Amino acid sequence: MAVDPIPPITLPPIQDPVQEGDWLRQGLQQWLNQEFIPEGINATIAERAAQIFVRQRLEGENDLGSLVIAIVTEMQAFDFRESFFSEFAVANAVSDLILESLGYETCCGQS
């Protein structure tokens, strides 16, 4: 049985970098705090991921898959020793937050 590949998801060009960064930072921090326990490091993780995301968007990257890979790559330099999370968990959470905001079911990849 053949399975159709999931088509790439392209975000519209960034309109308000501050608003987009704040939205992502707040949503990601809330997700991190709810996933295990609220920790101070979660705010730092969310801030760093939002910075990477917004910078990539300002540089013209609008492909969600490429944005997720950029977050994984750049967050590898982050010290996660004080956290329950990794760069992969953070990038996947960012992807889920964005997909949900676009109306996609994150469990199934369907809109």
N, CA, C and O atoms as CSV, one atom per row, in Angstrom:
chain,resi,resn,atom,element,x,y,z
A,1,MET,N,N,0.848,-1.180,0.000
A,1,MET,CA,C,0.000,0.000,0.000
A,1,MET,C,C,0.890,1.238,0.000
A,1,MET,O,O,1.743,1.401,0.872
A,2,ALA,N,N,0.684,2.100,-0.979
A,2,ALA,CA,C,1.471,3.332,-1.090
A,2,ALA,C,C,0.907,4.398,-0.157
A,2,ALA,O,O,-0.304,4.534,0.021
A,3,VAL,N,N,1.819,5.133,0.418
A,3,VAL,CA,C,1.432,6.221,1.306
A,3,VAL,C,C,1.867,7.528,0.655
A,3,VAL,O,O,3.010,7.664,0.219
A,4,ASP,N,N,0.966,8.469,0.594
A,4,ASP,CA,C,1.309,9.769,0.024
A,4,ASP,C,C,2.188,10.536,0.990
A,4,ASP,O,O,1.891,10.580,2.184
A,5,PRO,N,N,3.267,11.144,0.505
A,5,PRO,CA,C,4.111,11.952,1.395
A,5,PRO,C,C,3.342,13.181,1.868
A,5,PRO,O,O,2.446,13.683,1.189
A,6,ILE,N,N,3.715,13.637,3.031
A,6,ILE,CA,C,3.109,14.858,3.558
A,6,ILE,C,C,3.687,16.026,2.772
A,6,ILE,O,O,4.907,16.167,2.688
A,7,PRO,N,N,2.836,16.862,2.199
A,7,PRO,CA,C,3.355,17.988,1.421
A,7,PRO,C,C,4.057,18.996,2.333
A,7,PRO,O,O,3.720,19.117,3.511
A,8,PRO,N,N,5.029,19.711,1.783
A,8,PRO,CA,C,5.705,20.721,2.600
A,8,PRO,C,C,4.716,21.795,3.042
A,8,PRO,O,O,3.742,22.087,2.348
A,9,ILE,N,N,4.980,22.369,4.191
A,9,ILE,CA,C,4.130,23.433,4.712
A,9,ILE,C,C,4.933,24.722,4.661
A,9,ILE,O,O,5.981,24.850,5.292
A,10,THR,N,N,4.413,25.673,3.892
A,10,THR,CA,C,5.077,26.962,3.728
A,10,THR,C,C,4.281,28.022,4.469
A,10,THR,O,O,3.085,28.198,4.241
A,11,LEU,N,N,4.969,28.725,5.360
A,11,LEU,CA,C,4.327,29.799,6.119
A,11,LEU,C,C,4.306,31.069,5.278
A,11,LEU,O,O,5.176,31.270,4.431
A,12,PRO,N,N,3.321,31.920,5.507
A,12,PRO,CA,C,3.344,33.218,4.815
A,12,PRO,C,C,4.545,34.026,5.301
A,12,PRO,O,O,5.030,33.800,6.410
A,13,PRO,N,N,5.026,34.958,4.491
A,13,PRO,CA,C,6.166,35.776,4.935
A,13,PRO,C,C,5.858,36.449,6.271
A,13,PRO,O,O,4.710,36.776,6.571
A,14,ILE,N,N,6.900,36.643,7.056
A,14,ILE,CA,C,6.747,37.241,8.378
A,14,ILE,C,C,6.287,38.686,8.246
A,14,ILE,O,O,6.832,39.445,7.445
A,15,GLN,N,N,5.286,39.065,9.029
A,15,GLN,CA,C,4.737,40.419,9.001
A,15,GLN,C,C,5.206,41.240,10.197
A,15,GLN,O,O,5.617,42.392,10.050
A,16,ASP,N,N,5.142,40.638,11.380
A,16,ASP,CA,C,5.494,41.333,12.619
A,16,ASP,C,C,6.414,40.424,13.427
A,16,ASP,O,O,5.943,39.592,14.202
A,17,PRO,N,N,7.740,40.582,13.246
A,17,PRO,CA,C,8.684,39.683,13.921
A,17,PRO,C,C,8.550,39.677,15.443
A,17,PRO,O,O,8.682,38.623,16.066
A,18,VAL,N,N,8.293,40.819,16.041
A,18,VAL,CA,C,8.171,40.890,17.495
A,18,VAL,C,C,6.957,40.088,17.954
A,18,VAL,O,O,7.048,39.287,18.884
A,19,GLN,N,N,5.833,40.308,17.300
A,19,GLN,CA,C,4.610,39.598,17.678
A,19,GLN,C,C,4.763,38.093,17.463
A,19,GLN,O,O,4.360,37.301,18.315
A,20,GLU,N,N,5.337,37.700,16.345
A,20,GLU,CA,C,5.508,36.276,16.054
A,20,GLU,C,C,6.451,35.630,17.067
A,20,GLU,O,O,6.194,34.524,17.544
A,21,GLY,N,N,7.537,36.320,17.391
A,21,GLY,CA,C,8.487,35.805,18.377
A,21,GLY,C,C,7.873,35.689,19.756
A,21,GLY,O,O,8.076,34.694,20.452
A,22,ASP,N,N,7.112,36.717,20.156
A,22,ASP,CA,C,6.448,36.677,21.464
A,22,ASP,C,C,5.439,35.537,21.534
A,22,ASP,O,O,5.373,34.816,22.530
A,23,TRP,N,N,4.651,35.377,20.463
A,23,TRP,CA,C,3.660,34.304,20.422
A,23,TRP,C,C,4.332,32.942,20.581
A,23,TRP,O,O,3.884,32.106,21.365
A,24,LEU,N,N,5.406,32.732,19.834
A,24,LEU,CA,C,6.086,31.448,19.899
A,24,LEU,C,C,6.743,31.237,21.258
A,24,LEU,O,O,6.642,30.153,21.832
A,25,ARG,N,N,7.407,32.251,21.770
A,25,ARG,CA,C,8.077,32.142,23.077
A,25,ARG,C,C,7.077,31.789,24.170
A,25,ARG,O,O,7.321,30.888,24.971
A,26,GLN,N,N,5.952,32.498,24.203
A,26,GLN,CA,C,4.944,32.248,25.236
A,26,GLN,C,C,4.324,30.859,25.088
A,26,GLN,O,O,4.164,30.142,26.075
A,27,GLY,N,N,3.980,30.484,23.874
A,27,GLY,CA,C,3.367,29.175,23.645
A,27,GLY,C,C,4.310,28.039,23.962
A,27,GLY,O,O,3.910,27.032,24.546
A,28,LEU,N,N,5.574,28.202,23.571
A,28,LEU,CA,C,6.552,27.152,23.839
A,28,LEU,C,C,6.839,27.040,25.329
A,28,LEU,O,O,6.936,25.932,25.858
A,29,GLN,N,N,6.975,28.162,26.006
A,29,GLN,CA,C,7.218,28.106,27.447
A,29,GLN,C,C,6.047,27.444,28.169
A,29,GLN,O,O,6.249,26.653,29.089
A,30,GLN,N,N,4.836,27.765,27.757
A,30,GLN,CA,C,3.663,27.138,28.365
A,30,GLN,C,C,3.688,25.625,28.120
A,30,GLN,O,O,3.412,24.843,29.030
A,31,TRP,N,N,4.015,25.218,26.904
A,31,TRP,CA,C,4.079,23.791,26.590
A,31,TRP,C,C,5.153,23.109,27.438
A,31,TRP,O,O,4.905,22.050,28.015
A,32,LEU,N,N,6.347,23.711,27.517
A,32,LEU,CA,C,7.433,23.134,28.311
A,32,LEU,C,C,7.024,22.989,29.777
A,32,LEU,O,O,7.289,21.960,30.398
A,33,ASN,N,N,6.378,24.019,30.327
A,33,ASN,CA,C,5.962,23.993,31.730
A,33,ASN,C,C,4.893,22.937,31.993
A,33,ASN,O,O,4.863,22.342,33.070
A,34,GLN,N,N,4.019,22.702,31.021
A,34,GLN,CA,C,2.945,21.727,31.208
A,34,GLN,C,C,3.406,20.298,30.956
A,34,GLN,O,O,2.839,19.355,31.510
A,35,GLU,N,N,4.427,20.134,30.127
A,35,GLU,CA,C,4.863,18.792,29.749
A,35,GLU,C,C,5.472,18.033,30.928
A,35,GLU,O,O,5.221,16.838,31.084
A,36,PHE,N,N,6.260,18.703,31.752
A,36,PHE,CA,C,6.811,18.085,32.962
A,36,PHE,C,C,6.449,18.967,34.155
A,36,PHE,O,O,5.324,18.924,34.652
A,37,ILE,N,N,7.409,19.761,34.603
A,37,ILE,CA,C,7.147,20.697,35.695
A,37,ILE,C,C,7.710,22.054,35.282
A,37,ILE,O,O,8.691,22.119,34.542
A,38,PRO,N,N,7.098,23.130,35.755
A,38,PRO,CA,C,7.649,24.447,35.430
A,38,PRO,C,C,9.064,24.583,36.007
A,38,PRO,O,O,9.296,24.340,37.192
A,39,GLU,N,N,9.989,24.972,35.148
A,39,GLU,CA,C,11.373,25.189,35.559
A,39,GLU,C,C,11.834,26.525,34.989
A,39,GLU,O,O,11.384,26.945,33.923
A,40,GLY,N,N,12.723,27.181,35.702
A,40,GLY,CA,C,13.246,28.456,35.234
A,40,GLY,C,C,13.921,28.366,33.881
A,40,GLY,O,O,13.852,29.301,33.084
A,41,ILE,N,N,14.576,27.239,33.616
A,41,ILE,CA,C,15.291,27.058,32.348
A,41,ILE,C,C,14.342,27.054,31.161
A,41,ILE,O,O,14.762,27.335,30.038
A,42,ASN,N,N,13.074,26.743,31.385
A,42,ASN,CA,C,12.112,26.701,30.283
A,42,ASN,C,C,11.965,28.057,29.604
A,42,ASN,O,O,11.814,28.125,28.384
A,43,ALA,N,N,12.008,29.130,30.376
A,43,ALA,CA,C,11.914,30.470,29.786
A,43,ALA,C,C,13.111,30.740,28.886
A,43,ALA,O,O,12.964,31.342,27.823
A,44,THR,N,N,14.282,30.304,29.299
A,44,THR,CA,C,15.492,30.496,28.506
A,44,THR,C,C,15.430,29.669,27.223
A,44,THR,O,O,15.804,30.149,26.153
A,45,ILE,N,N,14.962,28.438,27.332
A,45,ILE,CA,C,14.823,27.570,26.155
A,45,ILE,C,C,13.844,28.194,25.167
A,45,ILE,O,O,14.131,28.276,23.973
A,46,ALA,N,N,12.689,28.634,25.663
A,46,ALA,CA,C,11.670,29.220,24.793
A,46,ALA,C,C,12.180,30.494,24.128
A,46,ALA,O,O,11.924,30.722,22.945
A,47,GLU,N,N,12.888,31.312,24.871
A,47,GLU,CA,C,13.437,32.550,24.315
A,47,GLU,C,C,14.434,32.239,23.200
A,47,GLU,O,O,14.396,32.863,22.140
A,48,ARG,N,N,15.314,31.286,23.435
A,48,ARG,CA,C,16.334,30.937,22.432
A,48,ARG,C,C,15.689,30.360,21.179
A,48,ARG,O,O,16.062,30.738,20.068
A,49,ALA,N,N,14.736,29.458,21.332
A,49,ALA,CA,C,14.068,28.862,20.172
A,49,ALA,C,C,13.322,29.924,19.373
A,49,ALA,O,O,13.348,29.905,18.143
A,50,ALA,N,N,12.662,30.841,20.057
A,50,ALA,CA,C,11.937,31.913,19.369
A,50,ALA,C,C,12.907,32.824,18.611
A,50,ALA,O,O,12.602,33.260,17.501
A,51,GLN,N,N,14.060,33.111,19.196
A,51,GLN,CA,C,15.068,33.933,18.511
A,51,GLN,C,C,15.532,33.260,17.222
A,51,GLN,O,O,15.622,33.905,16.177
A,52,ILE,N,N,15.822,31.980,17.296
A,52,ILE,CA,C,16.259,31.237,16.114
A,52,ILE,C,C,15.175,31.271,15.046
A,52,ILE,O,O,15.444,31.551,13.878
A,53,PHE,N,N,13.953,30.983,15.462
A,53,PHE,CA,C,12.826,30.939,14.532
A,53,PHE,C,C,12.640,32.279,13.833
A,53,PHE,O,O,12.538,32.330,12.607
A,54,VAL,N,N,12.597,33.355,14.596
A,54,VAL,CA,C,12.365,34.683,14.012
A,54,VAL,C,C,13.528,35.076,13.104
A,54,VAL,O,O,13.307,35.620,12.022
A,55,ARG,N,N,14.750,34.811,13.524
A,55,ARG,CA,C,15.897,35.154,12.677
A,55,ARG,C,C,15.822,34.407,11.348
A,55,ARG,O,O,16.053,34.995,10.292
A,56,GLN,N,N,15.507,33.133,11.394
A,56,GLN,CA,C,15.370,32.346,10.166
A,56,GLN,C,C,14.265,32.924,9.273
A,56,GLN,O,O,14.424,33.023,8.056
A,57,ARG,N,N,13.160,33.296,9.887
A,57,ARG,CA,C,12.036,33.876,9.124
A,57,ARG,C,C,12.441,35.208,8.499
A,57,ARG,O,O,12.098,35.483,7.349
A,58,LEU,N,N,13.169,36.034,9.248
A,58,LEU,CA,C,13.624,37.325,8.704
A,58,LEU,C,C,14.605,37.130,7.554
A,58,LEU,O,O,14.705,37.978,6.668
A,59,GLU,N,N,15.325,36.017,7.568
A,59,GLU,CA,C,16.250,35.696,6.482
A,59,GLU,C,C,15.528,35.088,5.279
A,59,GLU,O,O,16.158,34.755,4.275
A,60,GLY,N,N,14.199,34.945,5.385
A,60,GLY,CA,C,13.402,34.494,4.248
A,60,GLY,C,C,13.009,33.033,4.262
A,60,GLY,O,O,12.419,32.548,3.297
A,61,GLU,N,N,13.323,32.314,5.336
A,61,GLU,CA,C,12.952,30.893,5.414
A,61,GLU,C,C,11.499,30.776,5.866
A,61,GLU,O,O,11.138,31.223,6.954
A,62,ASN,N,N,10.675,30.173,5.021
A,62,ASN,CA,C,9.260,30.018,5.340
A,62,ASN,C,C,8.804,28.563,5.326
A,62,ASN,O,O,7.646,28.277,5.633
A,63,ASP,N,N,9.699,27.639,4.974
A,63,ASP,CA,C,9.365,26.219,4.961
A,63,ASP,C,C,9.443,25.683,6.387
A,63,ASP,O,O,10.488,25.774,7.032
A,64,LEU,N,N,8.342,25.127,6.877
A,64,LEU,CA,C,8.295,24.668,8.270
A,64,LEU,C,C,9.339,23.595,8.552
A,64,LEU,O,O,9.976,23.619,9.605
A,65,GLY,N,N,9.524,22.664,7.638
A,65,GLY,CA,C,10.526,21.618,7.842
A,65,GLY,C,C,11.925,22.192,7.993
A,65,GLY,O,O,12.688,21.754,8.854
A,66,SER,N,N,12.262,23.160,7.170
A,66,SER,CA,C,13.577,23.793,7.256
A,66,SER,C,C,13.725,24.585,8.547
A,66,SER,O,O,14.808,24.623,9.131
A,67,LEU,N,N,12.653,25.214,8.993
A,67,LEU,CA,C,12.691,25.960,10.253
A,67,LEU,C,C,12.927,25.012,11.427
A,67,LEU,O,O,13.693,25.328,12.337
A,68,VAL,N,N,12.278,23.864,11.409
A,68,VAL,CA,C,12.450,22.871,12.479
A,68,VAL,C,C,13.894,22.369,12.496
A,68,VAL,O,O,14.497,22.243,13.561
A,69,ILE,N,N,14.445,22.082,11.318
A,69,ILE,CA,C,15.834,21.616,11.243
A,69,ILE,C,C,16.786,22.692,11.754
A,69,ILE,O,O,17.760,22.376,12.437
A,70,ALA,N,N,16.521,23.952,11.437
A,70,ALA,CA,C,17.369,25.046,11.926
A,70,ALA,C,C,17.333,25.112,13.454
A,70,ALA,O,O,18.364,25.332,14.090
A,71,ILE,N,N,16.153,24.922,14.044
A,71,ILE,CA,C,16.041,24.955,15.508
A,71,ILE,C,C,16.821,23.786,16.112
A,71,ILE,O,O,17.561,23.973,17.078
A,72,VAL,N,N,16.663,22.584,15.554
A,72,VAL,CA,C,17.413,21.427,16.060
A,72,VAL,C,C,18.909,21.706,15.980
A,72,VAL,O,O,19.639,21.497,16.949
A,73,THR,N,N,19.358,22.176,14.831
A,73,THR,CA,C,20.788,22.405,14.604
A,73,THR,C,C,21.355,23.445,15.565
A,73,THR,O,O,22.388,23.222,16.196
A,74,GLU,N,N,20.675,24.576,15.671
A,74,GLU,CA,C,21.201,25.658,16.504
A,74,GLU,C,C,21.023,25.389,18.001
A,74,GLU,O,O,21.825,25.856,18.809
A,75,MET,N,N,19.993,24.651,18.373
A,75,MET,CA,C,19.782,24.346,19.790
A,75,MET,C,C,20.744,23.259,20.275
A,75,MET,O,O,20.819,23.010,21.479
A,76,GLN,N,N,21.473,22.611,19.380
A,76,GLN,CA,C,22.463,21.624,19.809
A,76,GLN,C,C,23.546,22.270,20.663
A,76,GLN,O,O,24.171,21.596,21.481
A,77,ALA,N,N,23.773,23.563,20.483
A,77,ALA,CA,C,24.776,24.271,21.276
A,77,ALA,C,C,24.240,24.683,22.653
A,77,ALA,O,O,25.005,25.138,23.503
A,78,PHE,N,N,22.941,24.526,22.872
A,78,PHE,CA,C,22.322,24.908,24.137
A,78,PHE,C,C,22.610,23.837,25.190
A,78,PHE,O,O,22.609,22.646,24.878
A,79,ASP,N,N,22.853,24.247,26.419
A,79,ASP,CA,C,23.122,23.312,27.517
A,79,ASP,C,C,21.799,22.865,28.144
A,79,ASP,O,O,21.179,23.611,28.902
A,80,PHE,N,N,21.384,21.665,27.828
A,80,PHE,CA,C,20.106,21.127,28.315
A,80,PHE,C,C,20.254,20.343,29.622
A,80,PHE,O,O,19.303,19.682,30.041
A,81,ARG,N,N,21.413,20.398,30.277
A,81,ARG,CA,C,21.623,19.584,31.480
A,81,ARG,C,C,20.643,19.903,32.607
A,81,ARG,O,O,20.349,19.031,33.425
A,82,GLU,N,N,20.136,21.128,32.666
A,82,GLU,CA,C,19.193,21.502,33.731
A,82,GLU,C,C,17.741,21.282,33.313
A,82,GLU,O,O,16.824,21.734,33.999
A,83,SER,N,N,17.530,20.599,32.203
A,83,SER,CA,C,16.200,20.472,31.639
A,83,SER,C,C,15.858,19.011,31.369
A,83,SER,O,O,16.741,18.162,31.250
A,84,PHE,N,N,14.552,18.734,31.274
A,84,PHE,CA,C,14.072,17.419,30.864
A,84,PHE,C,C,14.061,17.288,29.348
A,84,PHE,O,O,13.838,16.194,28.828
A,85,PHE,N,N,14.297,18.378,28.630
A,85,PHE,CA,C,14.100,18.436,27.189
A,85,PHE,C,C,15.410,18.350,26.420
A,85,PHE,O,O,16.495,18.402,26.998
A,86,SER,N,N,15.282,18.218,25.103
A,86,SER,CA,C,16.414,18.218,24.175
A,86,SER,C,C,16.054,19.130,23.005
A,86,SER,O,O,14.930,19.621,22.904
A,87,GLU,N,N,17.018,19.343,22.136
A,87,GLU,CA,C,16.752,20.175,20.965
A,87,GLU,C,C,15.664,19.563,20.082
A,87,GLU,O,O,14.929,20.294,19.418
A,88,PHE,N,N,15.554,18.244,20.066
A,88,PHE,CA,C,14.533,17.596,19.248
A,88,PHE,C,C,13.137,17.817,19.821
A,88,PHE,O,O,12.197,18.094,19.077
A,89,ALA,N,N,13.002,17.699,21.125
A,89,ALA,CA,C,11.703,17.937,21.765
A,89,ALA,C,C,11.258,19.382,21.555
A,89,ALA,O,O,10.082,19.643,21.301
A,90,VAL,N,N,12.201,20.317,21.662
A,90,VAL,CA,C,11.872,21.733,21.481
A,90,VAL,C,C,11.432,21.993,20.046
A,90,VAL,O,O,10.410,22.641,19.820
A,91,ALA,N,N,12.192,21.497,19.078
A,91,ALA,CA,C,11.846,21.717,17.670
A,91,ALA,C,C,10.505,21.082,17.317
A,91,ALA,O,O,9.715,21.668,16.577
A,92,ASN,N,N,10.246,19.882,17.843
A,92,ASN,CA,C,8.958,19.234,17.587
A,92,ASN,C,C,7.813,20.016,18.214
A,92,ASN,O,O,6.739,20.123,17.622
A,93,ALA,N,N,8.031,20.565,19.405
A,93,ALA,CA,C,6.987,21.369,20.053
A,93,ALA,C,C,6.717,22.638,19.240
A,93,ALA,O,O,5.562,23.032,19.080
A,94,VAL,N,N,7.762,23.275,18.729
A,94,VAL,CA,C,7.581,24.462,17.878
A,94,VAL,C,C,6.745,24.091,16.658
A,94,VAL,O,O,5.806,24.800,16.298
A,95,SER,N,N,7.093,22.983,16.032
A,95,SER,CA,C,6.344,22.522,14.862
A,95,SER,C,C,4.876,22.295,15.204
A,95,SER,O,O,3.992,22.733,14.468
A,96,ASP,N,N,4.614,21.611,16.319
A,96,ASP,CA,C,3.232,21.353,16.730
A,96,ASP,C,C,2.467,22.653,16.986
A,96,ASP,O,O,1.313,22.784,16.576
A,97,LEU,N,N,3.100,23.606,17.657
A,97,LEU,CA,C,2.441,24.882,17.937
A,97,LEU,C,C,2.062,25.593,16.640
A,97,LEU,O,O,0.961,26.131,16.522
A,98,ILE,N,N,2.962,25.592,15.682
A,98,ILE,CA,C,2.699,26.262,14.409
A,98,ILE,C,C,1.623,25.524,13.633
A,98,ILE,O,O,0.708,26.142,13.089
A,99,LEU,N,N,1.732,24.200,13.581
A,99,LEU,CA,C,0.712,23.425,12.872
A,99,LEU,C,C,-0.670,23.641,13.482
A,99,LEU,O,O,-1.649,23.817,12.757
A,100,GLU,N,N,-0.752,23.627,14.804
A,100,GLU,CA,C,-2.041,23.874,15.464
A,100,GLU,C,C,-2.576,25.255,15.110
A,100,GLU,O,O,-3.776,25.416,14.891
A,101,SER,N,N,-1.692,26.259,15.052
A,101,SER,CA,C,-2.139,27.617,14.724
A,101,SER,C,C,-2.655,27.710,13.287
A,101,SER,O,O,-3.448,28.592,12.959
A,102,LEU,N,N,-2.192,26.785,12.430
A,102,LEU,CA,C,-2.635,26.752,11.033
A,102,LEU,C,C,-3.846,25.835,10.823
A,102,LEU,O,O,-4.348,25.706,9.707
A,103,GLY,N,N,-4.310,25.198,11.909
A,103,GLY,CA,C,-5.497,24.352,11.809
A,103,GLY,C,C,-5.216,22.898,11.498
A,103,GLY,O,O,-6.136,22.165,11.135
A,104,TYR,N,N,-3.970,22.454,11.631
A,104,TYR,CA,C,-3.640,21.059,11.386
A,104,TYR,C,C,-3.804,20.252,12.663
A,104,TYR,O,O,-3.555,20.738,13.766
A,105,GLU,N,N,-4.233,18.996,12.484
A,105,GLU,CA,C,-4.251,18.045,13.589
A,105,GLU,C,C,-2.836,17.519,13.720
A,105,GLU,O,O,-2.346,16.839,12.818
A,106,THR,N,N,-2.163,17.821,14.833
A,106,THR,CA,C,-0.755,17.440,14.941
A,106,THR,C,C,-0.557,15.946,15.122
A,106,THR,O,O,0.535,15.434,14.876
A,107,CYS,N,N,-1.579,15.250,15.542
A,107,CYS,CA,C,-1.427,13.796,15.706
A,107,CYS,C,C,-1.430,13.075,14.377
A,107,CYS,O,O,-0.862,11.990,14.257
A,108,CYS,N,N,-2.065,13.664,13.377
A,108,CYS,CA,C,-2.294,12.912,12.151
A,108,CYS,C,C,-1.780,13.605,10.884
A,108,CYS,O,O,-1.781,13.004,9.810
A,109,GLY,N,N,-1.348,14.840,11.000
A,109,GLY,CA,C,-0.859,15.573,9.848
A,109,GLY,C,C,-1.945,15.999,8.888
A,109,GLY,O,O,-1.657,16.317,7.734
A,110,GLN,N,N,-3.172,16.013,9.332
A,110,GLN,CA,C,-4.291,16.392,8.460
A,110,GLN,C,C,-4.854,17.743,8.885
A,110,GLN,O,O,-4.790,18.121,10.055
A,111,SER,N,N,-5.403,18.458,7.917
A,111,SER,CA,C,-6.038,19.741,8.262
A,111,SER,C,C,-7.533,19.569,8.344
A,111,SER,O,O,-8.251,20.529,8.622
